[in-house]
Amino acid sequence: MSVLVGPAQPRENRLLAALPDDDYERLLPQLANVSFALGEVVYGFGGQLDYVYFPTTAIVSLLYTMEDGSSAEMGLTGNDGVVGIALFMGGGTMPNHAVVQSAGAAVKLKAAVLQDEFAKGGNFQYLLLRYTQALVTQISQTAVCNRLHSVEQQLCRWLLLSHDRLHTDELIMTQELIAGMLGVRREGVTVAAGRLQDAGAISYVRGHIKILDRQSLEKTVCECYRVVKDEFDRLLE
């Protein structure tokens, strides 16, 4: 992780942007900009959390890894939230690990500062709890989606949720990494991506995915995407 050059823009994160000016100005001196590379581990299973991270342009996947090394994504966090909820939910370590899905920027806040601010109650605590409720909805819906819906629908959900949290139509992600996120075989992702490409919804070349027709993705995706999006919009509006 490297420190970014240039001024911080923490209000690109929806949680920080929602804070009243007085609360935001109090936190601002404690925030530091960081940059994340694709595939970088933000925290590992059972690791001690020294910071929480508020992504601005990065997307971080929350993954659970089994004993045999297989893994699946439980949820993702971008400019809509915070990475490291255990620090204000009563734990100091996480039962999963967080890996950067899309390279970009974030701002970090020391654990002790976060916990002090949370203990005060008020707007910051309120926003963090509402975000946690939205994240629980996303994790629950992901479990249902992975059990009941096709790989093509799961891929559409993943693409749309990622697209909502980016400022671009392009994602850099190999089929192998996508398969790991969805917890499916790579061949399944190849077939699903091929169908979406044939339909003109995306183009996929050497790890670069470009969304060409978002409406086509929205027609193909299952109900899970809308459930998650509506809950985030309701709680974080």
PyMOL commands that set and color helices and strands:
alter all, ss='L'
color gray80, all
select helices_A, chain A and resi 10-12+14-17+21-30+86-89+111-119+122-148+151-164+175-182+186-198+214-220+223-236
alter helices_A, ss='H'
color red, helices_A
select strands_A, chain A and resi 32-36+41-43+51-55+59-65+71-77+97-102+104-110+170-172+202-205+208-211
alter strands_A, ss='S'
color yellow, strands_A
deselect
rebuild
show_as cartoon
